[in-house]
Amino acid sequence: MMNFTIFPYPVRGAGKLMVISAAALWMTSCASYKGIESSAHLRMPSDYETTSSLPAQGGLWPDSAWPKQLGGESLQTLVDEALADNPSMQTAAARIAAAAAATHAARAAGSPVIDASFKSTYQRYTENGIIPPPLGGTFNSDNTLTLNFSYDFDFWGRHTADLRSALAQEKVAEADQQAARLALTTSIAHGWLQLAREYAQLDLSRQQITVRQKIDHLTQLRFAAGLDTQTENQQAQQQLENLRAEEAQLTETIMLTRNQLAALLGKGPDRGQKIERPLLPQHTVMELPADLPLNLLGRRADLVAARWRVEAMQSDIQSAKAQFYPNINLTAFAGFSSLGLAELLDSGSRIVGVGPAIRVPIFGGGALRALCMKRRIKRNRCVPVSSSMFISMLPPKLPLTACNWRASANRSALPICCPCWRAKSHHWRSVEANLMPVSSALMPVSA
């Protein structure tokens, strides 16, 4: 690097300043970023063909109140409590505050700097230096009181690029917070639905135990009457014990799910035991909204964060390129300077100065090129990650229609199974028949 400092700046030296500036611009050709180009490009949603596999079905995107629509006030209360107390949300808020502080710092770098300084040094002046007698060999204080001004001209856009990068990083932090919020909300909703499903399975298990107890009683009667063997009697008792073990396992699973929900709420296990029993919501047909790829890009917080990361890295590259050009800084000061504090504020102690400082990269281009290449490679590595994230979010939407078909088939089978079970149950009550067909007919209905 080479520094040119003209200080103070006389008017008659304007021609010399122009010559020095031209020479500085010419010498920047020694350091160049030519040949450092990007090989990765962001892909747009229109690049992915989804018209036939993801047809528009007139569906609507969920709004911010979807937990209440799914589970009512019970689920919404849990979500609000988690968003207020979960440590991950507090960490995300701290990241936003740090990114905002970095933005303020980047914005301040392009603004003028004005400060005041006072320097006082008490010393003995040498008798064999440039200080003439009678000061040489004596003790005195060297005092300076100044008001300073400095401004770094942004001719090549370095400060602007740094500010754009900081703003993009702030957007990344905000998107990450929304992603954490969505992940926490969906985890609570998933745990809440899992708890409701486990309670439904527990009810089913208890119903099956009731049925198996009747079967066991009937088997014992048939065994006593000589109609069944000891093997059939033991099998009936074993099946009953298996159902009781399943009931105990489901009870333990419910306790674990409650503890997991308590952890998501940022509370202890006791809070999980106070969660009221959820009920499974009514089945609703899910329909795909229009323009799914484009809207997915704008609604998924993690995708938005990935895009802003690429924008921040692109601004970092522009900032690195700007460092190949001269850096011009204007400095000025006004104040007082004297030997001895008594004369510091006298009119004769006044000082004033103004002038530019030019910094030109000449033989340091290797380090600048390495910096530029490093940032370029970092961007090239991030662009495919963003595209991969977008692609990975499309396949999970494909089985949506199949899920609706499967749920519709199950609902269609229910009216067929129920009359069968009622008929066999009525037959068991009217005659002393084997209860096994009744139990077999009950299984599809319970499932």
N, C-alpha and C positions, 0 to 999 in steps of 0.2 A: 504494500500500500504506500501511497505517497500523499502527504498532507501539504497543502499550500495555505498559509495563514497571512492575511494582509490586515494589519492591525497597528495603528488606526488607519482609516481609509481616507487619503487625501484626494481631492477632486482632480488635481492635475495628474493623478496616476490612473485615470479611467482607461486610457489606451493600453497601459501595461496590464490592467485587469482583464481586458478583452483578449489580449494575447495569451495570458496564462489560462483563461477559460477555454479558449480554442485548443491550446495544447493539451489541456486536461481531457477534453472530449476526444481528441485524437488518440491519446494514450489508453483510453478505455478499450480500444480495439484489441489490446493485448489480452484482455480477459473477455471471453465470449461464451454464451450458452448455446451456440449453434450446434445442432446435432442431437440435442436432448428433447425429444418429442414423445408425446403420449401415444401408446398403442392400444389403449382401452377406451371404449366409448359407452356411455350409458344407453341402454335400450329403453324404448318407449313402450307403453302398454299396447299400442297398436301393432307392435312387432310380434305379438303372441296371438295366434288364431284360436279363439274360444267360442265362435259363434254357434257351432253345432253341438259342442260338448257342454257349454254353459249358456243355454238359451235364456233370454229374458222371460220371466214368469210374472212380472208385475209386482214382485215383492218389495218391501220397504226395508231400509236399513234401520237397525235398532237405535233408539235414542238413549240419552244418558239415564233415563229412568227404567231401563230394561230389567234391573233386578226386582223392582217393585212389580212390574208386569209379570214377571216369572213366578215370584214367590210371595208377593204381597208385602205388607209392612214388616213381617218377620225377617225376610231376607234383606230387605232394604236397611233395616236397623243394623244388622250384622255388617253389611257393607260400609255403612257410614262410620260405624265404630272402628272398623279396620283401617279405613282411610285416615282416621284421626290419630290412631295409636300405633300403627305398624311401623317398626324401625326402618323398613325399606323406603317408605314414603318420606320419612324425615331425611334419610340419606339423599334421596332424589331432590328434595327441596334445597339441601345444602349444596348440591352440585349446581343447581340453577343459580344460587347466590354467588358461587365461585365464578361461574361463567359470566354473570352480569358484572362482577368486579373486573374481570379480564377485559370485557368490552369497554368499561369506563377507562381503563388504563390505555387501551389501544386508541380510544378517541382523544385522550389527553396528549398522546404522543404527537399528534398533528396540530396542537395548539401552542401559542406562544408561552414561554416560561418567564415569569418575572419573580425575582426574589431579592432579598437584602442580605448582606454579609458584613461582618465586622471581624477584623483580624488585628491582633496586637501581640507583638513579640518583643520581650525585653531581653537585650543581649549586649555583649561587649563586642565592639567593632575592632577588627584587626588593624594593626598599625602598618602592615605590609601588603594591604590590598588596595582596592579602588576607592576606599573611603578616605578622603583627604583629611589632614589635620584641620581643625582641632578635634574632629569627631573620632578619628582613629585613636584607639586605645582607651576610649571612654565607654561608659554604659549608657544606654538609652533605649527607648521603645520605638518600634516601627509600627505605625497604626494605619489601618485602611478601613474606611466605612463607605460602602458602595451600594447602589441600587442596580441590579443586573437584569439584562433582557437577552433572551435567546429565542431564535425561531429557526426550525429546521424546514427548509423548503421541500415540498413534496412534488418535485418536477416529474418524477418517473412513476408515481403512484404507489410507492412502497407503503406509506402510512395508510393509504386508502385500502390497499390489499390486506394489510394487517387488521384493519377495522372490519372489513368484510369477513375475514376468517373468524374473528372474535364473535361477530354477530351470528355467523353460521354455527359456531360451537355453542352459543347460547340457545339457538334453536334446537340443536342436538340434545342439550340438557333438558329442554322443555318437552321434546318428543320422548326422551327416555323416561321422564316422569310420567307422561301419559301411558307409555308402554308398561311401566311398573304398576300404575294404577289399574290398567286393564288386566294385567296378569293377576294382580291380587284379587280384583273383583271376580274374575272368572274362576279363580281357585276357590274362593268362598262359595260361589254359586255351585261349582262342581261338588265341593264337600257337602253342601246343604242338600243337593239332590241325591248324593250318595247316602247321606244319613236317612233321607226319606225312603230310598229304595231298600236300605237295610232294615228299617222298621217294617216296611211292607213284607219283606222276606221273613222277618221274625213273626209277624202275624200269620203268614202262610204256614210257617213251620209249626206254630202252635195249633193251627187248625188241623194240620196233618197228624200231630200228636193226638188230638182228640179223636180223629178218625181211626188211627192205629190202636188206640186204647179200646175202642169198640171192637175192632177186628181181633185184638188179643183176647178180649172177653169172650167173643163168639168162638174163637178157636179153642179156648179152654173148655167151653161147653161142648163143642163138637168132639174134643179129645176125651172128655169124660163120658160122652155117649158112645164112644168107639167109632165115630165117623172120621176122625183125623188121627194121624200118627203123632208120636212124640217129636219127630223131626219138624213137622209143620208147626207144632206148638212152639218149639224153640226158635224157628225162623221168625215167627210173628213177634216174639219177645225181643229178638235181636234187632229187627227193624224198628221197633219202638225205642230201644235204647239208642240206636243210630240217630233217630230224630231228636231225641233229648240232647245228645252230644252236639248236633247241629244247632239246636236252640242255644246252648251254652256258647258255642263259637260265635254265633251271630250277636249275642249279648256282648261278648268281648270286643267284637269288631265295632259295634256301636260306640263303646267307650273309647276306643282308639280314634274313631272318626271325630268324636266330640273333642278329644285332646288336640287333634290336628286343627280343627276349627278355632280352638282357643289360641293356638300358636299363631295362626294367621291374624287373629284379632290383636295380637301383641299382649295377651294376658296369660295367666296361669291355668292349670287344668281345672280348677274349680269353676272358672267362667264357662268352660265347655259343658259342664254338667248342668248349668242353668239354662242352656239353650232349649227352647221349647221344641217339642217334636214337630218336624215339618211334614207337610202333606204333599204328595206328588201332584204337580199341576195337571190340568186337563190337556189332552193331546191336541196340538194345533199343527196344521199342515204348513211346512216351511216352503217358501217360494223364493227363488233367486231374484234379486233386483236387476234392473237394466244397467248396462255398461259396467259389468262387474270388475274387469281388470282395471279400468281407469279409476273407478270409485274406490277400489281396494287400495290403490296407490296413495290416495289422499286420506283414507280413513284408518289405515293401519299405522299406528305410531312408530313401530319399529322400522317400517319401510320409509316413513318420513325422516326418521333419524338417520337412516343409511344414506338417503339422498343428501341431507344437509352435511353429512360427513364428507361426502365427495365434493360438495361446494366449498367447504372449509379447506380441504386439501388443494383444490384448484387455486384458491386465493393465496395459500401458502407458496405455491409455485410462482405466482405473479410477484409476490414479495421477494422471493429469492432472485428472480430475474432482475428486479429493480436494483438490487445490490451490485449489479455489474456496471451501473452508471454512476457518475460523480454525485457525491452527497455535499450539498451546499448549505451551510449554516450561517446565519447572521447573528452576531453578538454585539452588544452595546452595554456600556456602564456609565454611571455618573455618581460622583460622591466626593469624598475628602481623603487625603493622604498626607501624613506628616510624621516627623521624628519628634516624639514627645506628645503626650496627650493634651498639653496646654494649648498648642496651636492647631489641633485637629479640625476645629470648626471655623477657623479663620478663612476669609475669602481667598487668601493666597494659597490655601491648601486644596482648592477645588481641582478635581480631575474629571475628564470626560473622554470617551472613546467609542468608536463604532467601526465595524469591519466584518468581512465574510471569512469563513473558513471552508476550504474546499478539500474534500477527501476523494482521491481517485484510486480505484483498484487497477494495478498494473501487473505485478508478478504474483498476486494472490488469487489468480483466476482458478487454480486447481482446487482450492478449498471451496470457492464459490460454486464451481461446477459440481463438485461432490455434493454440496448442499442441495443444489437444484436437482441433481439426479436422484438423491435420496427421497426428496419430496415427490418427485415424479413417479418413482417406483412405488411409493406408499399409496399414491392415488391409483396407479394401475392395479394394485393388489386389492383395493377397496371396491373398485367398480364391479368386478365379477361377483363379489360377495353380495352387493346390492341386487344384482340381477338374479343370483341364485336364491336369495330370500324371496323375491317376487315369484319365481317359478315354483318354489316349494309350497307356497300358499294356495296355488291353484288346484292341485290334485285332491286335497281334502274336501273340496266342494263337490267333486264328481259324484260320490255316493249319496248325495242328498235326495235325489229322486228315488233311488233304490230304498232308502230308509223310509220314505213316505209310502212306497209300495208295500214294504214289509209290515209296517204298522197297520196299513189298511187291511192286509191279509189276516193279521192277527185279530183285528176287530171283527172281520167277517167270520172267522172261525168260532168266535165266542158264542154267538146265538145258536150254533150247531152243538157245541159241547154242553151248554147249560141244560137243554131239554133232555139230552142223553143222561146226564147225571141225575136230574130230577126223576126221570122214569125209573132208573135202577134203584134210586133211593126209595121210591114209593113201593117198588117190588120187594125190597128188603123189609120194609115195614109190614107189608101184607102177608108175607110168608117168611119162614125161617130159612132163607137162602144164604149162600155164602156172601159175605160183605166185600170180598175182593173186587168184584166188578164195579161196585159202587166207588171204592177207593180209586180204581183205575180211571173211572170216568171223571173223578174230581181233579186229578192231576193236571189235565190240560186247562181246566177252568182256572185253577189256582195260578198256573204259570202265566 
